[in-house]
Amino acid sequence: MTSLYQLHQFATEVLTDHGIEDASLEAEVLLLDFFGYTRTAYILNLQTEVQSKDLRRIKGWLKKRARRIPLAYISRKAYFMDHLYDVRPGVLIPRPETEGLIEVFEEKCKTYSPDVIFDIGCGSGILAIEAALRYPGAKVYAWDISRKAIATTLQNKVRHQVPNLEVLNRDFFSDRKRWASILSKASVPIILTNPPYIPDEHIALLQDEVRLYEPKRALKGGSDGLIFYRALIKGFIGFGCVVICEIGIDQKPPLSQFLDYKGLSEYEFIADIHGIPRILVINFRNLMQ
Ligand SMILES: C[S@@+](CC[C@H](N)C(=O)[O-])C[C@H]1O[C@@H](n2cnc3c(N)ncnc32)[C@H](O)[C@@H]1O
C-alpha cells in the first residue's frame, strides 16, 4: 500500500535525482494537479491509499517531468486570473506576470470603454477570454498564427462560455488588411497583446523547460526582440487605439527610444512588484486621422 504521503516522498526523490529545483514543492503541485485537490484536501488526504491505476499514471507524469517537460504540458492545464485554462504542447503556457496586463486593462477601461478588443498572438486565449468576460458588450478578436494556439483558444472559449469572442488563425504581418478593416470600424479599440519578445540569440540561454518544449514562434522576437513592437507601433498609429502590451525585462530603453523617434509622447511603462517595467501602454486616441 502506498499513501499519498509516501507518494509525495517518492516523487520528491525522483525529481531531486533529476535536478528539478524545489523538488518537494514540485512534487506537491504535481499531485495536487493530478488529483484536482485543493491544498487543504491534499493535507487531509495524506494518509489515504493511492489506487494502483493512479500510481501508474503518476509515475508516467514523473517520468515526463524528469525529462523537464513543463507540468502544464503534462497535466494539460494552467491557471490564469484564478481561472482554469486548457493548455497543450505547442502553445505557450500562461505566465503569472501576464496577469498584470489584465489589471492595467481594467484600469484603462475606466477611461476608455472599448467596443473592440484585439488580442494579437492569443496562445491559449487567456487575454482575449479574460477581456471578453469583463466586457461582454465588446467584440473581442483573438488571432494567432499557430493552429494549435487557435484550437486551444477555441477549447477555452467553450470552457469559459464567451460568445463575444471571435477566434481566427491569422498572421499579424500578412493579414494587415483584415485587422485594419476591423479597427477602422471600431470607435474605441483596445489592443491587448503579449507578443514574442525574446531576442533570437537568447533562446539558447533559456531554462530547459522553455527552450526544449515551448514553441519558438511564441518566443522569438527577432534579432533584438523588438520586431513585433515596431510593427505594432507603426501599424496602429492611425487607428485611434489604446495598446497594452507586455514587454521583456530590459526593453524599456529601446522602446522609449523608438517611440520618441516616431514622435509619440502618449505612452507609459508600468512596473511590476519588483519595480521592473513589464507593460507598455500607448495611447493613439489623440492621433486619429
Ligand atoms: C508570447 S506568446 C503569447 C500567448 C498568450 N497571449 C499568452 O500571453 O500566454 C505569443 C503568441 O504570438 C503568436 N504569434 C507569433 N507570430 C505571430 C504572427 N505573425 N501573427 C499572429 N500571431 C503570432 C505565437 O504563436 C504565440 O501564441
The ligand as an SDF file (V2000), in Angstrom:
LIG
                    3D

 27 29  0  0  0  0  0  0  0  0999 V2000
    4.2740   35.1840  -26.0790 C   0  0  0  0  0  0  0  0  0  0  0  0
    3.0250   34.2080  -26.8510 S   0  0  0  0  0  0  0  0  0  0  0  0
    1.6060   34.8450  -26.0010 C   0  0  0  0  0  0  0  0  0  0  0  0
    0.4820   33.8740  -25.8680 C   0  0  0  0  0  0  0  0  0  0  0  0
   -0.6460   34.3390  -24.9480 C   0  0  0  0  0  0  0  0  0  0  0  0
   -1.1700   35.6050  -25.3570 N   0  0  0  0  0  0  0  0  0  0  0  0
   -0.1170   34.4380  -23.5350 C   0  0  0  0  0  0  0  0  0  0  0  0
    0.0920   35.5570  -23.0330 O   0  0  0  0  0  0  0  0  0  0  0  0
    0.0650   33.3760  -22.9010 O   0  0  0  0  0  0  0  0  0  0  0  0
    2.9560   34.9290  -28.4530 C   0  0  0  0  0  0  0  0  0  0  0  0
    1.9430   34.3220  -29.4000 C   0  0  0  0  0  0  0  0  0  0  0  0
    2.0600   35.0160  -30.6680 O   0  0  0  0  0  0  0  0  0  0  0  0
    1.8460   34.1000  -31.7050 C   0  0  0  0  0  0  0  0  0  0  0  0
    2.4310   34.6530  -32.9460 N   0  0  0  0  0  0  0  0  0  0  0  0
    3.7270   34.6530  -33.3220 C   0  0  0  0  0  0  0  0  0  0  0  0
    3.8630   35.2550  -34.5180 N   0  0  0  0  0  0  0  0  0  0  0  0
    2.6210   35.6560  -34.8960 C   0  0  0  0  0  0  0  0  0  0  0  0
    2.1100   36.3370  -36.0420 C   0  0  0  0  0  0  0  0  0  0  0  0
    2.9100   36.7300  -37.0150 N   0  0  0  0  0  0  0  0  0  0  0  0
    0.7910   36.5740  -36.1120 N   0  0  0  0  0  0  0  0  0  0  0  0
   -0.0500   36.1540  -35.1170 C   0  0  0  0  0  0  0  0  0  0  0  0
    0.3830   35.5070  -34.0160 N   0  0  0  0  0  0  0  0  0  0  0  0
    1.6970   35.2710  -33.8970 C   0  0  0  0  0  0  0  0  0  0  0  0
    2.5120   32.8210  -31.2180 C   0  0  0  0  0  0  0  0  0  0  0  0
    2.0150   31.6850  -31.9050 O   0  0  0  0  0  0  0  0  0  0  0  0
    2.1530   32.8540  -29.7270 C   0  0  0  0  0  0  0  0  0  0  0  0
    0.9680   32.1360  -29.4670 O   0  0  0  0  0  0  0  0  0  0  0  0
  1  2  1  0
  2  3  1  0
  2 10  1  0
  3  4  1  0
  4  5  1  0
  5  6  1  0
  5  7  1  0
  7  8  2  0
  7  9  1  0
 10 11  1  0
 11 12  1  0
 11 26  1  0
 12 13  1  0
 13 14  1  0
 13 24  1  0
 14 15  1  0
 14 23  1  0
 15 16  2  0
 16 17  1  0
 17 18  1  0
 17 23  2  0
 18 19  1  0
 18 20  2  0
 20 21  1  0
 21 22  2  0
 22 23  1  0
 24 25  1  0
 24 26  1  0
 26 27  1  0
M  CHG  2   2   1   9  -1
M  END
$$$$
